[in-house]
Amino acid sequence: MAWNLDLTDLPDLARGAALLGAGGGGDPYLGESLAADALESAAGHVRFLDPDELDEDGLVVTTAMLGAPTVLVEKLPNGTEAARALRALEKRLGRPVTATMPAECGGMNSMVPLLAAAQLALPVVDADGMGRAFPELSMTTFGARSMPGSPMAMADEHGSVAVVETGSDNRRLESLARALAVSMGASASMAIYPMSGRDVRRTAVPRTVSTAVRLGRAVREARERHTDPVAALQEALPHTVYRHGRAVFCGKVVDVERRTTDGFARGRALVAADGVRADGTGSDGTVGNGLDGTDGTGTTCELVFQNENLAARVDGRTVALVPDLVTVLHADSGEPVTTEGLAYGQRVRVFVICAPAQLRTPEALAAFGPRAFGIDEDYHPAVRLA
């Protein structure tokens, strides 16, 4: 069913998308600010379409930002890049775009389609190609189901626009686009994965934007009731495509290593147990090992990230692994912490969300499972599946 997203929904969307972004997708609050400006200058809202409502042969184009999230802290977009990229791709394809859609559900990139939609009077599809955030544009459920990302268009804040074509080779497209983004100052906006409404239904993770709004609202309302927002998040997940989630560690950030290379933010963070249970109810620093649903103990949790969190390891034991979503939350407020926002001294809870079914197929795991990131481990769901 179609629905409208207005200004009052933006904070919940920003929070929920950051939760689902697994630490990546860009700064959600910068995206919220840009989206608010765009909505105020339009009709005050953006129309969202359910994937089932799309015209079979309509042209849907995803819009997003590409680059290292750390760069966005200092190099702000002007907000028109995505719309210009979409118009350039529309010109290349020789037909009008009927809707835009997020490439990923995470942080800034949940908001980019709102900018393009508000400026170009387009609806947005309530779906995306990752169900979370991934660092490479070839790492999508679209690509895992043989959809080409090419042709794509990129635009920067200075007015430059480029169109890149690589046929069906999405890995080559990622390589060229990443080099182009680096030359544009390590971040740019793009219009990519042109497809029909039929293909959206076949390849996308459905209803992730409305899910993000719901999860962000659950956290906010729990705080307003003075109840545990992390518990509220866990209770809300079974009603979504994610189905399961749990806190697996609680502690203080004691070390962060972060570097920006080749258009990515790479690094690790170490969280030390502080004597509080991962679920916030005890005082012995216990942690769930996740793989079998039982509780164990741990003293440190290491997070490994490449734009997004890829793995969580407690005392050297892997408790969660990509494509499952490893999300870091402020221990008390439940607010998500992006990888570029991790800092020494923060008290956090590490929360793991089970990847949607579309992310757990053999084709998907080949595209963005552990070995796609150089992690020589087999994927096992971090939360027991019903």
C-alpha positions, 0 to 999 in steps of 0.5 A, spaced: 500 500 500 502 506 498 504 511 503 506 518 505 513 520 509 513 527 511 517 531 515 515 528 522 517 521 520 524 523 518 527 522 525 525 515 526 527 514 519 534 516 520 534 512 526 531 506 523 536 506 517 542 507 521 540 501 525 539 497 519 545 500 516 550 496 520 554 502 522 555 504 515 551 508 509 553 515 511 551 520 517 544 519 518 543 526 521 546 529 515 541 525 511 536 527 515 537 535 515 538 535 507 531 531 506 528 536 511 530 541 506 528 538 500 521 536 503 520 543 505 521 546 498 516 540 495 509 538 498 512 537 505 512 529 503 514 524 499 510 518 496 512 511 497 510 505 493 510 498 495 513 494 490 507 490 488 504 497 486 509 498 481 508 498 473 511 492 470 514 496 465 516 502 469 523 504 469 526 504 476 533 507 478 536 507 485 540 513 487 545 513 493 552 516 495 558 512 494 565 513 497 568 513 504 563 515 510 568 519 514 569 524 508 562 526 509 564 529 516 568 534 512 565 534 505 558 536 505 554 534 499 549 540 496 543 536 496 542 536 488 547 531 486 542 525 486 537 528 482 542 531 477 545 524 476 538 521 475 537 526 470 543 524 466 541 517 466 534 518 464 537 522 458 542 516 456 536 511 457 532 515 452 526 514 457 523 517 463 524 514 470 517 513 474 520 512 481 527 512 484 529 507 490 534 506 495 540 502 493 541 500 501 538 501 507 543 505 511 544 512 514 545 517 509 543 513 503 536 512 506 535 519 505 538 520 498 532 518 494 528 523 498 532 528 495 531 526 488 524 524 489 522 531 492 526 535 487 524 531 481 516 530 483 517 522 483 515 517 488 520 512 492 519 505 492 519 502 499 525 497 498 532 496 497 538 492 494 541 490 500 537 490 506 542 493 510 549 497 507 555 494 504 561 498 502 561 496 494 556 497 489 556 490 486 554 487 493 546 488 492 541 483 491 540 486 484 547 483 482 546 477 486 540 476 481 544 478 475 541 485 474 546 489 471 548 496 475 550 499 468 549 504 465 550 508 471 551 516 472 555 520 477 555 527 480 559 531 485 557 537 488 561 542 483 556 540 477 561 534 474 557 529 471 559 522 468 556 516 465 559 509 466 558 503 462 560 496 463 555 492 460 553 486 465 560 486 469 558 489 476 565 488 479 568 492 473 563 498 474 565 498 482 572 499 480 571 504 475 566 508 479 570 507 486 576 511 482 571 516 479 568 517 486 576 518 489 577 523 483 571 527 485 573 528 492 572 521 495 564 521 495 559 523 490 552 521 488 550 516 483 544 513 479 544 506 478 541 499 477 536 501 472 530 496 472 523 495 471 518 494 476 517 487 474 525 486 476 524 490 482 519 485 485 524 479 483 530 482 486 529 487 491 528 486 499 521 489 500 519 494 505 525 496 508 524 503 508 517 502 512 521 497 517 526 503 518 521 508 520 517 502 525 524 500 528 526 508 529 519 509 532 520 503 537 526 506 540 524 513 540 517 511 544 521 506 549 525 512 551 519 516 552 516 511 556 522 510 560 523 503 558 529 499 555 529 501 547 534 495 546 529 491 548 523 494 544 528 494 538 528 486 539 521 486 540 519 489 534 524 485 529 519 479 529 514 483 525 519 485 519 523 481 514 529 481 519 525 476 524 530 476 529 535 480 533 539 480 540 544 484 544 550 480 544 555 484 548 555 490 553 561 495 554 566 501 553 569 502 547 577 502 549 580 502 542 579 504 535 583 504 529 580 507 523 583 509 516 580 511 509 583 508 503 581 507 496 574 510 498 573 506 504 573 507 511 577 500 514 578 498 521 577 495 528 574 497 534 575 494 541 569 494 546 571 491 553 566 488 558 563 493 564 560 488 568 553 489 565 549 484 561 548 485 554 541 485 555 542 490 560 539 486 566 544 483 570 551 485 572 556 480 570 558 482 563 555 476 560 554 475 552 550 471 548 555 467 543 549 468 538 550 462 534 546 457 538 542 462 542 545 460 549 549 465 553 556 465 555 561 470 558 566 474 555 571 480 556 572 483 550 568 484 543 572 486 537 568 489 531 571 489 524 569 494 519 569 496 512 565 502 512 560 497 515 561 492 521 563 485 518 564 481 524 564 481 531 568 477 535 568 475 543 574 473 546 577 471 539 570 467 538 566 469 532 559 471 534 556 474 528 558 475 521 556 479 514 551 478 511 548 479 518 547 486 521 552 488 527 550 494 529 553 498 535 548 502 540 549 507 545 548 503 551 542 507 554 539 511 549 539 505 543 541 510 538 545 507 533 553 509 532 556 509 525 563 506 524 565 513 523 562 515 530 565 510 534 570 513 539 574 511 546 569 511 552 563 510 549 558 505 553 555 501 547 551 495 546 553 490 540 546 488 537 546 483 532 540 482 527 539 476 522 539 478 515 533 477 511 532 471 507 534 474 500 541 475 503 542 468 505 542 465 498 548 461 495 548 467 490 548 472 495 553 469 500 558 469 494 557 476 492 557 479 499 558 473 504 564 473 509 569 471 503 567 477 499 571 481 504 577 476 505 574 473 511 576 465 511 570 463 515 563 460 513 557 464 514 552 461 520 546 465 522 548 469 528 541 468 531 537 462 531 532 462 525 525 459 527 
